[in-house]
Amino acid sequence: MATLGALVLLRPLWLLALPALAALAFLALRRARGLGAWEQAVDPALMRAMARFGRVVPGRGRRLLVPAAIAALVALALSGPARRIADPETFRNLDGIVLAIDLSRSIVEGGGLADAAAAGQLVLQRAAGRPVAMIVYAGEAYVASAFTSDAAALSPLLAVLDGEVVPNPGSRTDRALALAARMFAEANVLKGDVVLVTDGDNLSPDAFQAARDLAGRGIHVDAYLVRPSAVNGDLPPADAASLQRLTEAGDGSFGEASDPFALADAVGRRSASELARGDTAALFFADFGRYLLVLALFPALLLFRKAN
């Protein structure tokens, strides 16, 4: 797949046929304008004499231009010029996002909740019509919202998050990932992203295994690292290295909650990309190749002209 401005070429390798067609057309035209095998079969002196009497008329090769134009249009059509469909809600079961917000004590009392909420808001804004669900977790994980195609409706939930929302102390990212996997399965959403917003504290082997399982199903595990802004001696520090290893296990992307744009853009660009490269590409793109094939019919009509 290749991008040309607002257009996407679904099968760009077909463009390689254009220079090959041009070369073949040039050689065929050059041969047609000559006398072909007659130049070897007829004595040169006789050929010159016949030419003087006007008995030799070289070909013009115009008829070769029509099939060459048809073949070029067909090659352009097969390259798949297309435009991404702007309304992906029709295909909401193909690609979704689960936003999982860590509300453990280290996030709330460490002063990172504002950054966490801001990162979550940006993910909602860049959802590009994909269905979004939300999980809040600490020592246990809970569904804050099931999948909805109205991502903006989840913004008020982010605005009211605090340390009282999840009563269970601790930080169990593994349970959040397990709940996200269950939500994808129950909603029949085939692919997508789980976006964790956490400080990376207490990442257990179960969390890494859950991330690998999700990646095996085509669901990426991304993560925003929330760094504390307040100093509190009994709070664990943010564990960036472990959180980054978790995203690697989950075939996802890693970013900082204090600078959330890069990760949000990465999740947005990934929207349905794996599915679009497969058999469901026709569901995500308006392919204009069929119209080029219709255009190719008009020069094809010239092939049925009666020769003079």
Buried (B, 14 or more C-beta within 10 A) or exposed (E): BEEEEEBBBBBBEBBEBBEEBEEBBEEBBEBBBEBEEEEEEBEEEEBEEEEEEEEBEEBEBEBBBBBBBBBBBBBBBBBBBBEBBEEBEEBBEBBBBBBBBBBBBBBBBBBBBEBBBBBBBBBBEBBBBBBBBBBBBBBBBBBBBEBBBEBEEBEEBBEEBEBEBBEBEBBBBBBBBBBBBEBBEEBEBBBBBBBBBBBBBBBEEBBBBBBBBBBEEBBBBBBBBBBBEEEEEEBBEBBBEBBBBBBBBBBBBBBBBBEBEEBBBBBBEBBBEBBBEEEBBEBBBEBBBEEBBEBBEEBBEBEEEEEE
